[in-house]
């Protein structure tokens, strides 16, 4: 009786919509897991014995080394920036996040363009100094090359999270260690690294999930991994079933990472919520120490942002006049259209679930938020496979209706833009959701409760009160998901309707067709938009007192 | 009795220790009752249960013979017409004073709404501030607006959660006498929660103490410090 009453109290439009949204995210993923256990095809047999070991080997090597190097670079930079003052530190604080504005696939072909035989480095050496280099040392299209790219362009995840942790949490421990006479190196390895473990694990698991999600880098470099194999079995062999099995295997790896993350993070909690947060007071470095720290941060910034951007601008200057034509404008229009539509849907869905979750603290709302976060961990190629199987099934169910309204009973939904946008929503809902949830957290529940006691229903309260109070968070969520969709590659490549190109797919296509100069303009547009968003969120927003 | 609360119990989560345990209370129409208790004694939770922001595990609440909550149904907070004044006032920061006060007025013409807003602003002596925003008011002024906002829809019951906790000590003494006069002038039945004995004595017709989730009653005419052994209600 009690349960029944609780349920009827919960049962309102917000809950029903939230459940609907959560199911939308779950369906494609579940359909993959279920189909993993269906009949094996001969292709799968072949893949399993001849290709899968190689995929697992490559993926593991890339993950282990990228993980190691991003931890080293990200944590050391976070520590230097938090604990010391050195030249241009204020710039580096947020400048070191900027590499995130460059999607790894763009970095991959930019670096290859710089380093190959006709690139600026080798031609410079040949023409100016008459030096012929051994090509082996300048070939970046290798497994180590991909680790280099992933490390440089993904380390900011570790840097960002660790820096936030060190800035707020660590002062007492580190100052104690100093007073006990530890030197800087000891402090870094024996105090900073262990106490920031939670933050580091959080950052590096984001890096690893990005690595698993990547299609552009490994495809361009010709390294077989899960993403490329999923594409190949599907488009090359036309075997959706085998693609599903590969996707499911990849999903198990993702779950494994998430479980390990939870385990590594959850056992000990190194945070002091009870104590008043006191920021770490930085020590001013002078002389060679100051300049060597500056040089370290400067080199990373140059390699991971400045140099590739200068190269792309150089190529853009060579080509922009013949690039800008109606076809290119349509690319911009397409990109803007899918990103705006996707971000709008994400924000609406995120607001619905976040509002439901904060008003009803129960297992259902907890499960809903977990599911949404999960969507962000699933690699693009897997979501693509999942969503296309679901959409084909929906189309088949609707054949009768298509005929009844005078349409050909063909695949309508599963060849439409709607499918692509739904996929974006599934993959990036977490991005918008996190922004909006933190907005709700900041304003708290009291205004909504005040409104309820003044006679407004939950929905009226939402429109009259809540929306006004979380405007900023809604805007943040919108911009962040907009940028993610603009940068996105694998989902767009797989699910776009025939002849539909966006800035990212076209840039990748140009680069793959050895038209590297033509790839620069769309790449620059993507980088500039993402860069503005990063500047805005990490420079402007962080400075605000609240 | 106008308000009847019977055998009310509440806990967060099933296995948790009950915060409210077999709580009983009856209030006559027009009375001001104070619930006095230490922090964590569950006194704020009583208010949240009465206005419907929490659902009780068992027990019943009725106001003016209308059942608000019992074993079978539980009326939503917006349908109860109970006014609540929150501890930190919760004035909507994006609305002016007049909009805040008007917020709870429904089913009225624009003219009537304006009239009612003028009326309650006058009651709390804040007529000159109708176009200000909450952040432009002092703590005491915000408190009066919060009172005006909860009184505007003519609630059948007014709840106040630690109404003086955000005020300076001198202001507190001045305002609590004013508050009693205003509430008595409207004849609104009220329950207010406090940890301060002096507040309770200054305002209330009756004082209830909360201890481990149950209610004990004192006669407010006695000196509270004399009463070490409270008598159990019922």
Interface residues (C-beta under 8 A of the other chain):
Chain A: X1 X2 X5 X6 X9 X446 X447 X449 X450 X451 X452 X453 X454 X455 X456 X457 X464 X465 X468 X469
Chain B: X51 X52 X53 X55 X57 X71 X72 X73 X74 X76 X77 X78 X79 X80 X81 X82 X83 X84 X86 X88 X90 X91 X92 X93 X94 X103 X104 X106 X149 X150 X153
